[in-house]
Amino acid sequence: MHNTSPTACAGPCANAWRRAETQRLTEGTPHGLQPWPGNPYWCDRCRTRVLDALGMLPELIAAIHLEALHATPKQTERVTASTTPPWPGQASRLLTDLIVGGLAEAEDAMRDLRSWSERTATFESDVLNKSVTVLTLSIDWLLTSHPEAASPDTSPGATILLWRDKAMRFTGRDKLIHKFPVRCPTCDLLALRREDGSSYVECLPRIGGCGRLWTEDEYLNLATVAASDLKRSAA
């Protein structure tokens, strides 16, 4: 796990800080980034991101199944190193197994850790919907009391976000990103973006941003202030 401070959020909002810390420790590169604090491990914004991701999984799985109807060999070759010729819909099946199987394992592990009764759902559709429901209702335990809750890499929250991202990429839903033509108030870069369907405007780390998140209302307030300042300077 990357080096992290006791108060740094384990969620994606602190990813830019973690990368900068890794560079500082390995290359001696200084930085001025400050991590958003966790509460105690995940900040409220990232907690909401995990909840949103969980809620999206059933619909994303349905979309993945639809992709199988139009699957091509190219779509399947990218998910397996096997020399066996891929079969139509293989990529969809493998990704579905990864996500639905992962949800079942996460629920089973939580039930074991909390001394709950065993999971009863067995059919895939029931496992998907019931595991999402159980994990959603247990989100605070998952992000605060789970043995890996504080890890930005192996925590239930990080895993859920990873599943969502894989499903979004597979279905092409990660391609629609709204750009915001205002500099980030934290790092002063033109890196503010909002992914389609997201509740947040993010200073996107993969294009150099600091990873800070705002609700759209917060962003609109910032944009209004910036526009007012620009108007005054031009007067």
JOGI-V164306 format. One record per residue. N is the residue number from 1. RES is the residue in one small letter. SS is DSSP state (H for helix, E for strand, C for the rest). Layout:
[[N & RES & SS] [N & RES & SS]]
//
This chain:
[[1 & m & C] [2 & h & C] [3 & n & C] [4 & t & C] [5 & s & C] [6 & p & C] [7 & t & C] [8 & a & E] [9 & c & C] [10 & a & C] [11 & g & C] [12 & p & H] [13 & c & H] [14 & a & H] [15 & n & H] [16 & a & H] [17 & w & H] [18 & r & H] [19 & r & H] [20 & a & H] [21 & e & H] [22 & t & H] [23 & q & H] [24 & r & H] [25 & l & H] [26 & t & H] [27 & e & H] [28 & g & C] [29 & t & C] [30 & p & C] [31 & h & C] [32 & g & C] [33 & l & C] [34 & q & C] [35 & p & C] [36 & w & C] [37 & p & E] [38 & g & C] [39 & n & C] [40 & p & C] [41 & y & C] [42 & w & C] [43 & c & C] [44 & d & H] [45 & r & H] [46 & c & H] [47 & r & H] [48 & t & H] [49 & r & H] [50 & v & H] [51 & l & H] [52 & d & H] [53 & a & H] [54 & l & H] [55 & g & H] [56 & m & H] [57 & l & H] [58 & p & H] [59 & e & H] [60 & l & H] [61 & i & H] [62 & a & H] [63 & a & H] [64 & i & H] [65 & h & H] [66 & l & H] [67 & e & H] [68 & a & H] [69 & l & C] [70 & h & C] [71 & a & C] [72 & t & C] [73 & p & H] [74 & k & H] [75 & q & H] [76 & t & H] [77 & e & H] [78 & r & C] [79 & v & C] [80 & t & C] [81 & a & C] [82 & s & C] [83 & t & C] [84 & t & C] [85 & p & C] [86 & p & C] [87 & w & C] [88 & p & C] [89 & g & C] [90 & q & H] [91 & a & H] [92 & s & H] [93 & r & H] [94 & l & H] [95 & l & H] [96 & t & H] [97 & d & H] [98 & l & H] [99 & i & H] [100 & v & H] [101 & g & H] [102 & g & H] [103 & l & H] [104 & a & H] [105 & e & H] [106 & a & H] [107 & e & H] [108 & d & H] [109 & a & H] [110 & m & H] [111 & r & H] [112 & d & H] [113 & l & H] [114 & r & C] [115 & s & C] [116 & w & C] [117 & s & C] [118 & e & C] [119 & r & C] [120 & t & C] [121 & a & C] [122 & t & C] [123 & f & C] [124 & e & H] [125 & s & H] [126 & d & H] [127 & v & H] [128 & l & H] [129 & n & H] [130 & k & H] [131 & s & H] [132 & v & H] [133 & t & H] [134 & v & H] [135 & l & H] [136 & t & H] [137 & l & H] [138 & s & C] [139 & i & H] [140 & d & H] [141 & w & H] [142 & l & H] [143 & l & H] [144 & t & H] [145 & s & C] [146 & h & C] [147 & p & C] [148 & e & C] [149 & a & C] [150 & a & C] [151 & s & C] [152 & p & C] [153 & d & C] [154 & t & C] [155 & s & C] [156 & p & H] [157 & g & H] [158 & a & H] [159 & t & H] [160 & i & H] [161 & l & H] [162 & l & H] [163 & w & H] [164 & r & H] [165 & d & H] [166 & k & H] [167 & a & H] [168 & m & H] [169 & r & H] [170 & f & H] [171 & t & C] [172 & g & C] [173 & r & C] [174 & d & C] [175 & k & C] [176 & l & C] [177 & i & E] [178 & h & E] [179 & k & E] [180 & f & C] [181 & p & C] [182 & v & C] [183 & r & C] [184 & c & C] [185 & p & C] [186 & t & C] [187 & c & C] [188 & d & C] [189 & l & C] [190 & l & C] [191 & a & C] [192 & l & E] [193 & r & E] [194 & r & E] [195 & e & E] [196 & d & C] [197 & g & C] [198 & s & C] [199 & s & C] [200 & y & E] [201 & v & E] [202 & e & E] [203 & c & E] [204 & l & C] [205 & p & H] [206 & r & H] [207 & i & H] [208 & g & C] [209 & g & C] [210 & c & C] [211 & g & C] [212 & r & C] [213 & l & E] [214 & w & E] [215 & t & E] [216 & e & H] [217 & d & H] [218 & e & H] [219 & y & H] [220 & l & H] [221 & n & H] [222 & l & H] [223 & a & H] [224 & t & H] [225 & v & H] [226 & a & H] [227 & a & H] [228 & s & H] [229 & d & H] [230 & l & H] [231 & k & H] [232 & r & H] [233 & s & H] [234 & a & H] [235 & a & C]]
//
